Amino acid sequence: MTPSSLAASAKEEVCACLCVSVVKNMDNTMNRIAPDVKLGKDVKIYGYVNLYGCAIGDYTKIGAFVEIQKNARIGKNCKISSHTFICEGVSIEDNVFIGHNVTFINDLYPRATAEGDRLQTDDDWVCIPTRVKKGASIGSSTTLLCGITVGENAVVGAGSVVTKDVPPNSTVAGNPARILRRMEDKG
């Protein structure tokens, strides 16, 4: 098989299932995966993603239209659903579910410019880390402000705005997100 027929075959396979196994992604026309991305074993990447400077653990699935920035870490066995934005400074542990259209924020006071009306650079702001612990689930269209930790096995309801830490084994929802129940609670 020639290189061009191999690439055409890979492209047909991508179009047929809209799933790109990293090993089979021969021409990268639908994905931008920078050479500095660290991918674990059998990572599945769907179309139109933008990954750079990040690390993705074994067996994780990355949905379509996802961006994962530099210095973000995704554990193994995670599912990152479509249209999600994971910015620099976000650390997601193993077995985490991230719903559709979830947005992480890493700057409490974002600005386009610094003093003197010049565009900001990396030197003009501080990246504030966010952590999502093992087994947590984040519902679709949730926004997570920076500097928080979502505890182990916690559930964040769809559409929530998370402004402070979420305790382990709890369910939160709302704007701002509030504790609805703890797993050890009855009812």
N, C-alpha and C positions, 0 to 999 in steps of 0.2 A: 504494500500500500504506500503511495507517495505521500509526502507531507501535506500537499494541498488536498488530496482526497481524504486524508485522515482528519484535517481541520474541517472540511465540509461535513464529514460524518459526525464529528463532535458537535458542530453547529446544528445539524438536523436533530440530534439527540436532545440538545438544549431546548430547541424550539418545541419539540414534541412533548416534553414534560415540564418545561419551565423551571427545571431544577438543574443546578450545575454542581456535580460532584467536583470538588477542586481538582482531582486528578484528571477529569475529562474536559475541563475548561480550556480548550486549545487556543481560541482566538481572543478571548477576553473582551469581546465587543459589548457585552451586556454588563460586565462587572469591571470595576476598577479596584484591583487588589495590588497594593504597592508591594515591592519586593521585601520590605522590612516587616511585613505581617508574619506572625508566627501562628501557623495553623496546626492543630492537633490531628490525630488520626480520624479519618472518615467524617470530617466536617462537611456539612451540606450547605451550599450557598445558592440561594435562588437569585433570579435576575435583577439587574440594576442596583447593585450594592456598591458602596464606596468604603473601602477598608484601608487604613494606613496607620502604621506604627503601633498596632494593637496585637493582642494575643488572644487566640480562641482555643478553648480546650477540646479534647476528644469528643466525638459524636454529637457536637452541638450543631443546631440548625439555625441558619440566618435567613430570614424571610426577604422578600423583594423590597426594594427601595429603602434599605437600611444603611445608615452611616455609622461607622464606629471609628472614632478618632484615635490619635496617638496616645499612648500611655493608658489606654483603657484595657481592662483584663476581663475576659469572659471565661468562666469555668467549664468543666466538662458536663455533658448531658443537659445543656441548656437549650431552650427554645426562645429565639428572639423573633417575634412576629413582625410582619411588614410595616413599613413606614415609621420605624423607630429610630430615634437619634440618641446615640450613646457617646457622650463627649469625653474629652480628656479628663482623667482623674476618677473615672468610674470603675469600680471593682465589683464584679458579679461573680459570686462563688458558684459551686457545682449545683446542678439540679434545679436551676431557677427558670421560671416561666416569665417572659416579658410579653405582654399583650401588644396588640396593634397600636401604632401611633403614640407610643410612650416617649416622653421627652425628659432627658436629664439636663440639669443646668449646673454649671461649674463656676459661676461668677455671681456674687451677690449684687454687684453694682456695675453691670455691663455698660460700656461706652464705646463709641466708634473712634473717638479721638482722645488724645492726651493733651497736655499743656501745649500751647502754641498752635492749636488746630492741626496737628499732625496725626495721621492714623496711628492707632495703638499697635504696639508690637507685643511679643511675648514678655518683654521686660516691663511692660506697663500695667500688668495685672497679676493677681495671684489666683492660681487654680485651687479651688477648694474641693477636696475629694468627697466622694459619696460611695457607700458600701451597701451591697445587697447580699445578705447572708444566705447560706445553703438552704435550699428547698423553698425559698420565698416565691410568691406569685404576685405579679404586678398587673392589674387590669388595664384594658385598653384605654387610651386617651388620658392616661395619668401623667401628671407633671411632678417631677421630684426636684425640689430645690437642693442646692449643694450643702455639704457638710452634715448630712444625715446618714443614719444607718437603718436599713430595713432588716429587722431581726430574723433569725432562723425560723423557717416555716410560717412566716407572717403572710397575710393576704391583704393586698391593697385593692379596694373596689374600683371599678371602672370610673373614669372621669375625676378621680381624686386629685387634689393638690396637696402633696406631702411637704410639710414645712418643718417637721421635727422628727426625731427618731421614732420608729415603729417598734414596739416591743416584740420579742420572739413569741411565736405561737398566738398571735392576735390577729384580728380582722379590723381594718380601718377603712373608712370611706368619708367622702365629703370634701368641702372646700371651706376651711382647711380640713384635712383628714383628721378624724377623731376615732378613738377606739369604740368599736361596736360590741365586740366580745373578745374574750380570751378562750383559747381552745379548752382550757380546763373548766370554763363556765358551762353551766347547763342551760339550754334554752335559747 
